[in-house]
Amino acid sequence: MDSTRRRLLAGSATFGLASLAGCSALDFALGNESLSFESDAAVVAEATLSESPYQESNRTSDTITRTFEAGGQSREVEVTNQIAEYDRGFSILGQEYRWAMFTVLSTPQVEVFGEAFNPVADMSTDDLVAMIQDRYDQLGNIERDSTRSVDHLGESVEVVRYRAEGRFTEADIELDLTLHITTAVPVGEDFVVCFGVHPRQVDETDSINTLLDGVEHTA
């Protein structure tokens, strides 16, 4: 995946935190060690992909470090999120571009000394989209469009659709876009957030719904 698309879409990759690994909470409290967390992956099932025009384009781990205050002292918490990305091509202006994309983020439910450490749990879709917009200047003029309920990870989940504008530097053009985003869904010891985007001139709603229904958490 080229760097422009990653900057445009992977804002969700820096959201959160995952299941306990590494040193003990006691070492953490005493300041002897940092805590390390890693989420399980969430992916679109192969059976769903086999009947979809979307293909897996990238699967990565994203590690970030956050500072947590405990006992009047600062401690570092290292968190590894799992990101799976899918795309499909469209012919626009006589060229083939893979500008329809779907991203699945798995990020941990972390609680340290009774305090939740992943802000994703309390974020609305407006909050999540604003975070993406703040970090990636290729997205602009984002407006909420509509909401719908979709089967996702064994329950009915609200998906919010937005209208936006985006610049794709490899073609040096701007496009009207449609965004689809879910709130964080708790699964096992993680949260899962899904984010889709495609040119507004094509309606990918049914395809996005199918991908959402096909997401599996690997725990």
C-alpha positions in Angstrom: 0.0 0.0 0.0 1.4 3.4 -0.9 2.2 6.0 1.7 -0.6 8.4 0.6 -3.3 5.8 1.1 -1.8 4.8 4.5 -1.8 8.4 5.6 -5.4 8.8 4.4 -6.8 5.8 6.0 -4.7 4.4 8.8 -5.5 7.0 11.4 -7.4 4.3 13.3 -4.2 2.4 13.7 -3.0 4.8 16.5 -6.1 4.7 18.6 -5.7 2.3 21.5 -4.1 -0.4 23.6 -4.4 -5.2 24.4 -4.0 -8.3 26.5 -1.4 -8.4 29.2 2.1 -9.7 28.4 5.6 -9.1 29.7 6.3 -7.8 33.2 4.0 -8.0 36.2 1.8 -5.3 37.5 3.9 -5.2 40.7 7.0 -4.4 38.8 5.0 -1.7 37.0 3.8 -0.2 40.2 7.3 -0.2 41.7 8.7 1.5 38.6 10.9 -1.4 37.8 9.4 -2.2 34.4 7.0 -0.9 31.8 3.9 -2.8 30.9 3.5 -4.4 27.4 0.1 -5.3 25.8 -0.8 -6.8 22.4 -4.2 -7.3 20.9 -5.5 -10.3 19.0 -6.2 -9.8 15.3 -9.6 -9.1 13.8 -9.9 -9.9 10.1 -12.5 -10.4 7.4 -13.2 -14.1 7.0 -11.8 -15.8 3.9 -15.3 -17.1 3.0 -16.5 -13.5 2.9 -13.6 -12.3 0.8 -14.0 -15.1 -1.7 -17.4 -13.6 -2.6 -16.4 -10.0 -2.4 -14.5 -7.7 -4.9 -12.3 -6.7 -2.0 -8.8 -8.3 -1.4 -6.5 -8.2 1.6 -3.9 -5.5 0.9 -2.0 -5.3 4.1 -1.9 -6.7 7.6 0.3 -5.0 10.2 1.0 -4.5 13.9 1.3 -0.9 15.2 3.2 -0.4 18.5 2.8 2.8 20.4 4.0 3.9 23.9 1.8 5.8 26.3 2.6 7.3 29.7 0.4 6.2 32.7 0.4 8.0 36.0 0.4 5.6 39.0 1.2 6.4 42.7 2.4 9.9 41.8 4.9 8.5 39.3 4.9 8.1 35.5 5.1 4.6 34.0 5.3 3.6 30.3 2.8 1.3 28.8 3.7 -0.2 25.4 0.7 -1.2 23.3 0.5 -3.2 20.0 -2.6 -2.9 17.9 -3.4 -5.2 14.9 -4.6 -3.7 11.6 -6.0 -5.5 8.6 -6.6 -3.6 5.4 -8.6 -4.5 2.3 -9.2 -2.7 -1.0 -10.8 -2.9 -4.5 -10.1 -1.1 -7.7 -12.1 1.4 -9.7 -11.5 2.9 -13.1 -11.5 6.7 -12.7 -10.5 9.1 -15.4 -9.3 6.2 -17.5 -7.0 4.8 -14.9 -7.3 1.9 -12.4 -7.0 3.0 -8.8 -7.6 0.9 -5.6 -9.4 3.7 -3.8 -12.1 1.7 -2.1 -10.7 0.6 1.2 -11.8 -1.1 4.4 -9.8 -1.2 7.6 -10.2 -3.4 10.7 -8.5 -2.3 13.9 -8.2 -4.5 17.0 -7.0 -2.6 20.0 -7.0 -3.8 23.7 -9.3 -3.2 26.5 -6.7 -2.2 29.1 -7.4 -1.5 32.8 -4.5 -0.6 35.1 -5.3 -0.2 38.9 -9.0 0.1 38.1 -8.5 2.9 35.5 -9.5 2.3 31.8 -6.5 3.1 29.6 -8.1 3.0 26.1 -10.0 6.1 25.1 -11.7 4.3 22.2 -14.3 2.7 24.4 -16.0 6.1 25.1 -15.5 7.7 21.6 -18.4 8.3 19.3 -18.0 7.9 15.6 -17.8 11.7 15.4 -14.9 11.6 17.8 -13.2 8.9 15.8 -13.6 10.7 12.5 -12.4 13.9 14.0 -9.2 12.1 15.2 -8.6 10.8 11.7 -9.3 14.3 10.1 -6.9 16.0 12.6 -4.1 13.6 11.7 -4.5 13.3 7.9 -4.9 16.5 5.9 -6.0 14.6 2.8 -9.5 14.3 4.4 -11.6 17.5 4.7 -15.1 18.9 4.8 -16.4 15.8 6.7 -20.2 15.9 7.4 -22.4 13.2 9.0 -24.8 11.8 6.4 -26.8 8.9 7.8 -26.8 5.9 10.2 -27.8 2.3 9.9 -27.6 -1.0 11.8 -25.4 -3.8 10.5 -24.7 -7.4 11.8 -21.2 -7.3 13.1 -19.3 -9.6 15.4 -22.4 -11.3 16.6 -24.5 -8.2 17.3 -26.3 -5.4 15.7 -23.9 -2.4 15.5 -24.5 1.2 14.5 -22.6 2.3 11.4 -22.4 6.1 10.6 -21.9 7.3 7.1 -20.1 10.6 6.4 -19.5 12.7 3.3 -16.0 14.0 2.8 -13.4 15.3 0.4 -10.0 13.7 -0.2 -6.9 14.3 -2.2 -5.0 11.5 -3.8 -1.5 12.7 -4.6 -0.5 9.8 -6.9 -3.2 11.0 -9.3 -3.1 14.7 -8.2 -6.9 14.9 -8.0 -9.5 15.5 -5.4 -12.5 13.2 -5.0 -15.8 13.3 -3.1 -15.7 10.4 -0.7 -18.1 8.4 1.5 -16.9 7.2 4.9 -18.3 4.4 7.0 -17.3 3.9 10.6 -18.4 1.9 13.6 -18.1 2.6 17.3 -15.7 0.4 19.2 -17.2 -3.1 19.8 -15.8 -5.1 22.8 -14.7 -8.6 21.8 -12.8 -10.8 24.2 -10.1 -8.5 25.8 -10.0 -6.1 22.8 -12.1 -3.4 21.0 -12.7 -3.7 17.3 -13.3 -0.6 15.1 -13.9 -0.7 11.4 -13.5 2.1 8.9 -14.4 2.1 5.2 -14.0 4.8 2.4 -14.7 4.9 -1.3 -15.4 7.5 -4.0 -18.9 8.9 -3.6 -19.7 8.3 -7.3 -20.0 4.6 -6.6 -22.2 3.1 -3.8 -20.3 0.6 -1.8 -22.7 0.4 1.1 -23.8 -3.2 0.4 -20.1 -4.3 0.1 -19.1 -2.5 3.3 -22.1 -4.2 5.1 -21.0 -7.6 3.9 -17.4 -7.0 5.0 -18.6 -5.9 8.5 -20.7 -9.0 8.8 -17.7 -11.1 7.9 -15.3 -9.7 10.5 -13.9 -12.3 12.9 -11.9 -11.8 16.0 -9.1 -14.4 16.3 -9.0 -14.8 20.1 
